[in-house]
Amino acid sequence: DDFYVLDPSDTEHGVARAFMEDNDPATVVSESPLLVINGLRDVTVVPKRTQALYARLCDIGQVVEYVELPDADHDGAAIESVDLVKAWFADRLAGREAPNSCPDS
């Protein structure tokens, strides 16, 4: 699969792979909802990796709103989503239920 530019398991002694496994967010359901924003032109965080993370989060029952920005690269996604992120957090702080984009939610 083309998830990586360089395969982290090929690094010396698998250090990068161990780091990634230890920091995998899709192993435990968080009490807090998540907002995942994916710039589809991102070459830093490959969109297929973000899509796979989203699918895994849904599989474990995490409440997650997933948003794809078709024309955004890595920096562009951060810039383009500012208003969306502000509104999402304002709704959480106001006690509004978090949207869940997961199928079967």
N, C-alpha and C positions, 0 to 999 in steps of 0.2 A: 504494500500500500504506500501511497505517497504522503504519509502523515508528517514526515520529517525531511528536512533538507539533508541532515546527517543523522544516521541512526544512533540514538543515545546508548544503545546496548553495545556499540562498537568502541566505546571509550575505554580507556585503560581501567581495568579491574571493575568495570560496570558501575563506576561511581555515579554517573549521570542517571543511569537506569534506577539505581537504588534511591537516589534523591527524588526522582519522579514518582516512584511507587510509594515512598513515604509521604509524599505531598499530594496524593491523588484525592481530589475532592468528592469523587463519586463512590465512596465506600460506606459512608454513614449518612443517614438523613439528618439534615440540620433542622432545628426547630424554626429557624428563620427562613423565609422564602428567598429565592435567588432570582436575580435578573441577569441573563446571559445575552450579550450583544455580540453579533458576529458580522464583521466587515468581510464581504465575500471576495474582496480583492486584496485581502491581507496576505502578505508573504512572510510575516513574522510569526503569527499564530495561524497556521494553515487552516482554512475553513473546515476541511474534513475533520480535523481534530476537535474543533469546537462543536461541530454537529455530532460527533461520536460521544463527546462528553455530555451533551444535552440528552442524547438517547440513553446513556447510562444513568444519568440523574433521574430521568423519567422511570427507568426500569426499577430503581430502588425506592420509588415513591416520593421523591423530593418535589416540593412545590417550586416550580421554576417558570418564569416568563422568558421566552426565547424570541429574540428579535434579530432578523437578518437585514443588513444594510447592503443592498446589491452593488452600489458604486463606491463603497468605502474601503480604503486600505486600513492598515493598523492605526495610524495617527488620525486618519479621517473618521474612523468609527468613534474614537474618543470625542472628537470635535462635534461630529454630527449628532451624537446621542446625548449631549449635555442637557437639553430641555427634557428629553425622555427620562433620563436618570433623575433629574430634579423632581419631576412629577411623580415618578415611581416612589421615591423616598418620601415625598410629602404625603402621598396616599397611605403609606405604611405608618408614618408618624401620626396620621389622623385616624388610624384604626381601621381603615378600609381593607377589606380582604384582598390579598394578593392574587392577581390573575395567575392561572396555571395553563401554560400552553401545551402541556403533555397530552398526548392522545389518551383517551379513556380516563381523563381526570374529572 
